[in-house]
Amino acid sequence: MKTLIVIPAYNEKDNIERVVDNLIENFPQYDYVVVNDGSTDITGDICRIRGYELIDLPVNLGLAGGFQAGLRYARSRGYDAVLQFDADGQHLPEYIAPMIECMEKTNCDIVIGSRFVTVKKPKTLRMVGSYLISWAMRFTTGKKICDPTSGMRLFNRRMIKEFALDANFAPEPDTISFLLKNGATIREVQVEMAERIAGESYLNLKNAAKYMFKMGISIVLIQWFRKRKEIK
């Protein structure tokens, strides 16, 4: 299965070189592209100097726009699958092969790299949002997703087309829930994730709470009014 790793990056100057060099040196069997999402630091300069495969967006489009640019790139080049892969170093490429194997064996639409398939989710303040989103997804779809906030996701050719052509599709839990509700098949593969080594996540306590509230409202209420564009 011809797979492209899409790495959205916004102001990841302290991480991008380590993440991409690890892929190039230790996992050369995978194609990749960095989507520099209008970074205001030297992320783009590092990518150009290092000669990385690069989509260099002139303005910041956010995760949804940046990821869609990567999906359009993948679709135009005939890839069978795309892996969403964070530029902060938390996603570990050792788990790419098991995720691809799962998709090939089950013929599913999406594989999520999940921290909580065989490992119990901790009952901590940090995990409250994950519990709530899991509950909201199960309430609205009848399906259990153990790690709905994982950003390590593998999409098949059908999903590549959906995300590339529909501007309303963001690689977020509410879209995953919406697709699940509309018949998409999803599997989860147990993975581990590293802690961010450098830089700062935008998901501080305040932003994380706002994000979880937004996702919850979208899944429980708004998705009932969303229209799914017919993809032919």
C-alpha positions in Angstrom: 0.0 0.0 0.0 1.6 3.2 -1.2 1.6 5.4 1.9 2.4 9.1 2.4 3.3 10.6 5.8 1.8 14.1 6.1 3.6 16.2 8.7 1.7 19.5 9.4 4.1 21.9 11.1 3.6 25.3 12.6 6.5 26.9 14.5 8.3 23.6 15.1 11.8 24.8 14.6 13.0 22.9 17.7 11.5 19.6 16.6 11.1 19.4 12.8 14.7 18.4 12.0 14.8 15.6 14.6 11.4 14.2 13.4 12.1 14.3 9.7 15.7 13.1 9.9 14.5 10.1 12.0 12.1 9.2 9.2 14.7 9.6 6.4 17.5 7.7 8.2 15.5 4.9 9.9 12.3 4.5 7.9 13.3 5.3 4.3 10.5 2.9 3.0 7.9 5.7 3.7 7.3 8.8 1.6 6.7 12.0 3.6 5.9 15.6 3.1 6.1 18.5 5.6 3.3 21.0 5.4 4.8 24.3 6.7 1.6 26.0 7.8 2.7 29.7 7.5 5.2 29.4 10.4 6.5 32.6 11.8 9.7 31.1 13.0 12.4 29.4 11.0 10.6 26.0 10.5 10.3 26.7 6.7 14.0 27.8 6.4 15.1 24.6 8.1 13.0 22.5 5.7 14.4 24.3 2.7 18.0 24.1 3.8 17.7 20.4 4.6 16.0 19.7 1.3 12.9 18.1 2.8 9.9 17.3 0.8 7.8 20.5 1.5 4.5 22.1 0.9 5.2 25.7 2.0 2.0 27.6 2.7 2.4 31.4 2.6 -0.2 31.9 5.4 -1.3 29.9 8.5 -4.4 27.9 7.6 -4.6 25.9 10.8 -4.5 22.2 11.2 -7.6 21.6 8.9 -6.3 23.7 6.0 -2.7 22.4 6.3 -3.7 18.8 6.5 -6.1 19.3 3.5 -3.2 20.6 1.5 -1.3 17.4 2.3 -4.3 15.3 1.3 -4.6 17.1 -2.0 -0.9 16.5 -2.6 -1.4 12.8 -1.8 -4.4 12.4 -4.0 -2.7 14.1 -7.0 0.1 11.6 -6.7 -2.0 8.5 -6.4 -1.3 7.4 -2.8 -3.3 4.6 -1.3 -3.1 5.9 2.3 -2.0 8.9 4.2 -0.7 9.0 7.8 -1.3 12.1 9.9 2.0 12.6 11.8 2.8 15.3 14.3 5.8 17.5 13.9 6.5 17.7 17.7 8.0 14.3 18.0 5.3 12.6 20.0 4.3 10.2 17.3 6.7 7.2 16.9 7.3 5.8 13.4 7.8 2.3 14.8 4.0 2.0 14.8 3.4 3.0 11.2 3.9 -0.6 9.9 1.3 -2.1 12.4 -1.2 0.5 11.4 -0.7 -0.1 7.7 -0.9 -3.9 8.3 -4.2 -3.4 10.2 -5.7 -1.4 7.3 -4.6 -3.9 4.7 -6.0 -6.9 6.7 -9.4 -5.3 7.6 -9.9 -3.0 4.6 -11.0 -0.3 7.0 -11.2 3.4 6.2 -9.3 4.8 9.2 -6.8 3.4 11.6 -6.1 5.3 14.8 -2.9 4.9 16.7 -4.4 4.5 20.1 -2.8 4.7 23.5 -5.6 2.9 25.2 -6.5 -0.3 23.3 -4.7 -2.6 25.7 -3.6 0.0 28.3 -6.2 1.4 30.6 -6.9 5.1 30.3 -5.8 6.9 33.5 -8.4 8.7 35.5 -6.6 12.0 35.6 -7.7 15.6 35.0 -5.8 15.5 31.7 -7.9 12.6 30.5 -11.3 14.0 31.5 -11.7 15.5 28.0 -10.8 12.2 26.3 -13.4 10.4 28.5 -16.1 12.9 27.6 -15.3 12.8 23.8 -15.3 9.0 23.9 -18.7 9.0 25.6 -20.1 11.6 23.1 -18.9 9.5 20.2 -20.4 6.3 21.6 -23.7 8.1 22.4 -24.1 9.4 18.9 -22.6 6.5 16.9 -22.9 3.5 19.0 -19.2 2.8 18.4 -16.4 2.8 21.0 -13.3 4.7 20.2 -10.7 4.3 23.0 -8.4 7.3 22.0 -10.5 9.8 20.1 -8.0 12.7 20.6 -5.0 10.8 19.1 -3.6 12.7 16.2 -1.9 9.7 14.7 -4.4 8.5 12.1 -4.1 6.5 8.9 -6.6 7.3 6.1 -7.3 5.1 3.1 -7.8 6.2 -0.5 -11.6 6.9 0.0 -10.9 9.1 3.0 -8.1 10.9 1.2 -10.7 11.9 -1.4 -13.2 12.9 1.2 -10.8 15.2 3.1 -9.2 16.6 -0.1 -12.5 17.7 -1.6 -14.5 18.8 1.5 -13.3 22.0 3.1 -15.5 21.2 6.2 -13.5 18.1 7.1 -10.8 18.7 9.7 -8.7 15.9 11.2 -10.4 16.2 14.5 -12.6 13.9 16.7 -15.8 15.5 15.6 -15.1 14.8 11.9 -14.0 11.2 12.8 -17.3 10.8 14.7 -19.3 12.2 11.8 -17.6 9.8 9.3 -18.2 6.9 11.7 -21.9 7.9 12.0 -22.1 7.9 8.2 -20.7 4.4 7.7 -16.9 4.8 7.8 -15.1 1.8 9.3 -12.5 2.6 12.0 -9.9 0.4 13.8 -7.5 1.2 16.6 -3.9 -0.1 17.0 -2.1 0.1 20.3 0.8 2.6 20.2 2.9 4.5 22.6 3.6 8.2 22.3 6.6 10.2 23.4 6.5 13.5 25.4 7.2 16.7 23.6 10.9 17.4 24.1 11.0 21.0 22.9 8.7 23.9 22.1 5.2 24.5 23.6 1.9 22.9 22.7 -1.0 25.3 22.1 -3.1 23.0 24.3 -2.4 24.6 27.6 -5.1 24.0 30.3 -7.3 26.9 29.1 -7.1 26.0 25.4 -7.5 22.3 26.1 -10.7 22.9 28.1 -12.0 25.1 25.2 -11.1 22.4 22.7 -12.8 19.6 24.5 -15.9 21.7 25.0 -16.0 22.6 21.3 -15.5 18.9 20.3 -18.2 17.7 22.7 -20.8 20.2 21.4 -19.9 19.5 17.8 -20.3 15.7 18.3 -23.4 15.7 20.4 -25.3 18.6 18.7 -23.9 20.0 15.5 -23.0 16.8 13.6 -26.8 16.0 13.3 -27.1 19.1 11.0 -23.9 18.5 9.0 -24.3 17.5 5.4 -22.0 15.0 3.8 -21.0 15.9 0.3 -21.5 13.0 -2.1 -18.0 11.9 -3.2 -18.0 10.2 -6.6 
